[in-house]
Each structure stands twice: as C-alpha cells, then as structure tokens.
Amino acid sequence: MDARIYAEMAALEDRHWWFAARRKILDKLISTLPLPADAQILEAGCGTGGNLTMLAHHGRVYGMEANTQALELAAAKGVGACAAGRLPAPIPFVGQTFDLIALLDVMEHLDEDAAALRALRARLKQGGWLLITVPAYPFLWSRHDELHHHKRRYVARDLRAVIEAAGLRVHYLSYFNTWLFPLVAAARLARVGDGHSGDLALPNKFANALLTKIFASERLLLGRVALPFGVSLLALAHNPE
C-alpha cells in the first residue's frame, strides 16, 4: 500500500468503526479456541499494529510485516516482538512455532496466496490454529481495492479450496460484516468512497459509534453459525495432529 495509507490507518485504526468492530469479533472468536495459557501468537502482516494489543489478551504476540514504515509504527506500540518478514518467505522468528497465526486482510495482497499458507502451516504447531479474514465477492471490487493494492477478492468456496490445498483443515468458515452488507454494497457499486483513501474516512462520532455497534454485534453469532453473505470472509483452520 502507499505510505500515505499506512499513516492514515495508524491514525484511525483505534477509532474507525470497521477496525474497532472487527477486533471485537476476532477477540470473541479467539476466546473460544483451546489455546494454552502461554499461547505463542504470530500476526503475519501486522500492518501498523492495530491488532497486537487485542491478540496479546490471548498469549505472547509476535508481529511480522514487510513494509518498513508500517513495521516501525507497529513496533512503536511496544506490544510483543515485531520483525521484518514477507510471505511466503522469509518468515522471521526462526525456530519458533505458533499456537495461533492470524492473517487478517493480508491474503488479498499476495501474489502467491497458496504458497503463503503452506509456509505458515510449517510454522504452526500440530493442532495449531490459523485465523484468516479476507474481502469477499469480486463484484464489490472498487477504488478501495486498487488503493490498497489488492490482487483479488474471495468467495467462500475459493477460500476453502486454498486453505485445504495447503494441508490445513477448515474448522469454521463464514461471511461476516453481513448486517451492513446492503449499505456497503450500494456504496461500492455507486463508487462512493472513491477518493484518495477509499473507505478509510472516519464518519461523525454518532455514525461511527452506531456502525461499530451494528457490525460488532455479529460476534454473538460468528463461530456458532455461518452467515450466508457479507462484505468479508472469516475462516478458522487448524494444522492436523
């Protein structure tokens, strides 16, 4: 992504409804996993570090990031260990294996998504978990995807296929950001938000709080039932024993 977008993400990710609600959803979902008390957690593609504090609620956190500017912003948060790395290689923290690897809106940036998952599987402990989120539906492609240097958007069957091709077993797969799908889809199709930052603009305080509450409420269902459509996809996969 452009340097400007990394700076904007760092400024907004603690407050913007999309980031805040997604963290609540992922925090709840991770809490259902049978992780050990001293779980070793890697966020592969940690960006500017907005998820590191949430992930640290569940174990010892390591962050990996390819972009130098983003890595500096993530490391400045002082949460866990952060190091330069790239998918499918090189992955830092050599010799370390993980109970959970989070790959949050990263796969869509990669030329080799299948190779990346195979490389991450090699760093998962047996029985370890991989948590993935990606943007959904090619028809929602917009200026936002172009500005963020996305290579693709996924549908459920394609995400499942690439996970299973890496030798991982899909435990749970669902669309999410479902309640707001009509609003987001209409905006994307009408090309609203096609400015220099895509969808990163922060709405007013009331709207931001309302959107956060609506989106975050999906955590009450996710992990228990699969939602049939949404702006994004979420998958939990595990490394077979």
C-alpha positions as CSV (number, residue, x, y, z in Angstrom):
1,M,0.0,0.0,0.0
2,D,1.0,3.6,-0.4
3,A,2.9,5.2,2.5
4,R,0.0,7.7,2.9
5,I,-2.5,4.9,3.6
6,Y,-0.3,3.3,6.2
7,A,-0.2,6.7,8.1
8,E,-3.9,7.1,7.8
9,M,-4.5,3.6,9.1
10,A,-2.3,4.1,12.1
11,A,-4.2,7.3,12.9
12,L,-7.7,5.7,12.5
13,E,-7.5,2.1,13.5
14,D,-8.1,2.7,17.2
15,R,-11.4,4.5,16.4
16,H,-12.8,3.7,13.0
17,W,-15.9,1.5,13.2
18,W,-14.6,-1.2,10.8
19,F,-11.3,-1.7,12.7
20,A,-12.9,-1.5,16.1
21,A,-15.8,-3.8,15.4
22,R,-13.6,-6.4,13.7
23,R,-11.3,-6.5,16.7
24,K,-14.3,-7.2,18.9
25,I,-15.4,-10.0,16.7
26,L,-12.0,-11.6,16.4
27,D,-11.3,-11.2,20.1
28,K,-14.5,-13.1,20.9
29,L,-13.8,-15.8,18.3
30,I,-10.2,-16.4,19.6
31,S,-11.5,-16.7,23.1
32,T,-13.4,-19.9,22.0
33,L,-10.2,-21.6,20.9
34,P,-8.5,-24.2,23.1
35,L,-5.2,-22.2,23.3
36,P,-2.7,-22.9,26.0
37,A,-2.2,-20.3,28.8
38,D,1.2,-19.4,27.3
39,A,0.0,-19.4,23.7
40,Q,2.5,-18.2,21.1
41,I,0.7,-16.0,18.6
42,L,2.0,-14.6,15.3
43,E,0.3,-11.9,13.3
44,A,1.6,-12.3,9.8
45,G,1.2,-9.0,8.1
46,C,0.6,-7.0,11.2
47,G,0.5,-3.7,9.3
48,T,0.7,-0.7,11.7
49,G,0.0,-2.9,14.7
50,G,-3.7,-2.2,15.4
51,N,-4.5,-5.8,16.3
52,L,-1.5,-6.5,18.5
53,T,-3.0,-5.4,21.8
54,M,-6.1,-7.5,21.2
55,L,-4.0,-10.5,20.3
56,A,-1.9,-10.1,23.4
57,H,-5.0,-10.8,25.5
58,H,-4.6,-14.4,24.4
59,G,-0.9,-15.1,24.7
60,R,2.6,-13.9,23.7
61,V,2.5,-11.9,20.5
62,Y,4.8,-11.6,17.6
63,G,4.3,-9.3,14.6
64,M,5.7,-9.7,11.1
65,E,5.4,-7.0,8.5
66,A,7.0,-6.4,5.1
67,N,6.6,-2.7,4.9
68,T,9.3,-0.7,6.7
69,Q,7.1,2.2,7.6
70,A,4.3,0.1,8.9
71,L,6.7,-2.1,10.9
72,E,8.1,1.0,12.6
73,L,4.6,2.1,13.6
74,A,3.7,-1.4,14.9
75,A,7.0,-1.7,16.9
76,A,6.4,1.7,18.5
77,K,3.3,0.4,20.2
78,G,5.6,-1.7,22.4
79,V,3.3,-4.8,22.2
80,G,5.2,-8.1,21.6
81,A,8.1,-8.6,19.3
82,C,7.9,-7.2,15.8
83,A,10.2,-8.1,12.9
84,A,10.5,-7.7,9.1
85,G,9.2,-10.6,7.1
86,R,7.4,-11.4,3.9
87,L,5.1,-14.2,2.6
88,P,5.8,-16.8,1.5
89,A,9.3,-16.1,2.7
90,P,11.3,-15.1,4.7
91,I,9.2,-15.6,7.9
92,P,11.1,-14.2,10.9
93,F,11.5,-15.7,14.4
94,V,13.4,-18.7,13.0
95,G,12.8,-21.9,15.0
96,Q,9.7,-20.5,16.6
97,T,6.4,-22.3,16.1
98,F,3.0,-20.9,17.0
99,D,-0.3,-22.0,18.6
100,L,-2.2,-19.3,16.5
101,I,-1.3,-17.4,13.4
102,A,-3.5,-14.5,12.4
103,L,-3.6,-13.5,8.8
104,L,-6.0,-10.6,8.8
105,D,-6.8,-9.0,5.5
106,V,-3.4,-10.0,4.1
107,M,-4.0,-12.8,1.6
108,E,-5.7,-10.5,-0.9
109,H,-2.4,-8.6,-1.2
110,L,-0.3,-11.6,-2.0
111,D,0.8,-12.9,-5.5
112,E,1.1,-16.4,-4.0
113,D,-1.7,-17.0,-1.5
114,A,-1.5,-20.8,-1.6
115,A,2.3,-20.8,-1.1
116,A,1.9,-18.3,1.8
117,L,-0.5,-20.7,3.6
118,R,1.8,-23.6,3.0
119,A,4.7,-21.6,4.5
120,L,2.6,-20.6,7.5
121,R,1.4,-24.2,8.1
122,A,5.1,-25.1,8.5
123,R,5.3,-22.6,11.4
124,L,2.1,-23.9,13.1
125,K,2.4,-26.3,16.0
126,Q,0.5,-29.6,15.4
127,G,-3.1,-28.8,16.3
128,G,-2.3,-25.1,16.0
129,W,-4.8,-22.6,14.5
130,L,-4.8,-20.2,11.6
131,L,-7.3,-17.3,11.6
132,I,-7.9,-15.7,8.3
133,T,-10.0,-12.7,7.1
134,V,-10.3,-11.6,3.5
135,P,-12.5,-9.3,1.5
136,A,-15.5,-11.0,-0.2
137,Y,-17.0,-11.0,-3.7
138,P,-15.2,-9.9,-6.8
139,F,-18.3,-7.8,-7.8
140,L,-17.5,-5.5,-4.9
141,W,-14.2,-4.6,-6.4
142,S,-13.7,-0.8,-6.1
143,R,-11.2,2.0,-5.9
144,H,-10.6,0.9,-2.3
145,D,-9.1,-2.4,-3.5
146,E,-6.9,-0.6,-6.0
147,L,-5.6,1.9,-3.5
148,H,-4.8,-0.9,-1.1
149,H,-3.1,-2.9,-3.8
150,H,-5.4,-5.9,-3.6
151,K,-4.9,-8.8,-6.0
152,R,-8.3,-10.4,-5.6
153,R,-11.5,-10.7,-3.5
154,Y,-12.7,-14.2,-2.5
155,V,-15.8,-16.3,-2.4
156,A,-16.3,-19.0,0.3
157,R,-15.5,-22.0,-2.0
158,D,-12.3,-20.4,-3.2
159,L,-11.1,-19.6,0.2
160,R,-11.8,-23.1,1.4
161,A,-10.0,-24.6,-1.5
162,V,-6.8,-22.6,-1.0
163,I,-6.8,-23.4,2.7
164,E,-7.3,-27.1,2.1
165,A,-4.7,-27.2,-0.6
166,A,-2.2,-26.0,2.0
167,G,-2.9,-29.2,4.1
168,L,-5.0,-27.3,6.7
169,R,-8.4,-28.4,7.8
170,V,-11.2,-25.8,7.8
171,H,-12.9,-25.8,11.2
172,Y,-15.2,-22.8,10.5
173,L,-15.9,-20.6,7.5
174,S,-18.4,-17.7,7.3
175,Y,-19.1,-14.5,5.6
176,F,-19.2,-11.5,8.0
177,N,-20.0,-7.8,8.0
178,T,-23.4,-9.1,7.0
179,W,-25.8,-6.6,8.6
180,L,-24.1,-3.7,6.8
181,F,-23.7,-5.5,3.5
182,P,-26.6,-3.7,1.7
183,L,-25.2,-0.3,2.7
184,V,-21.6,-1.2,1.8
185,A,-22.5,-3.0,-1.4
186,A,-24.6,0.0,-2.5
187,A,-21.8,2.4,-1.8
188,R,-19.3,0.3,-3.6
189,L,-21.5,-0.2,-6.7
190,A,-22.2,3.5,-6.7
191,R,-18.5,4.2,-6.4
192,V,-19.0,6.2,-3.2
193,G,-15.7,6.4,-1.3
194,D,-13.6,6.5,-4.4
195,G,-11.4,9.3,-3.0
196,H,-7.7,9.0,-2.2
197,S,-8.2,6.8,0.8
198,G,-11.0,4.5,-0.3
199,D,-13.2,3.6,2.6
200,L,-10.9,5.0,5.4
201,A,-12.8,8.2,6.0
202,L,-14.0,8.5,9.6
203,P,-17.7,9.3,9.9
204,N,-19.1,11.6,12.6
205,K,-19.0,10.4,16.2
206,F,-22.6,9.2,16.3
207,A,-22.5,7.3,13.0
208,N,-19.1,5.8,13.9
209,A,-20.5,4.5,17.2
210,L,-23.6,3.2,15.6
211,L,-21.8,1.4,12.8
212,T,-19.4,-0.1,15.4
213,K,-22.2,-1.4,17.5
214,I,-24.1,-2.9,14.5
215,F,-21.0,-4.6,13.0
216,A,-19.7,-5.9,16.3
217,S,-23.0,-7.5,17.2
218,E,-22.2,-10.2,14.7
219,R,-19.8,-11.7,17.3
220,L,-22.8,-13.1,19.1
221,L,-23.3,-15.5,16.1
222,L,-19.9,-15.9,14.5
223,G,-18.3,-19.1,15.5
224,R,-21.6,-20.8,16.0
225,V,-23.4,-20.4,12.7
226,A,-22.2,-19.5,9.2
227,L,-23.6,-16.3,7.8
228,P,-24.6,-16.6,4.2
229,F,-23.2,-13.4,2.8
230,G,-21.1,-10.4,3.8
231,V,-18.5,-7.8,2.9
232,S,-15.7,-10.1,4.2
233,L,-14.9,-13.7,4.8
234,L,-13.6,-15.3,8.0
235,A,-12.0,-18.8,8.4
236,L,-10.6,-20.8,11.2
237,A,-8.4,-23.6,10.1
238,H,-6.1,-26.0,12.1
239,N,-3.0,-27.9,11.5
240,P,-3.9,-31.6,11.7
241,E,-2.4,-33.6,14.6
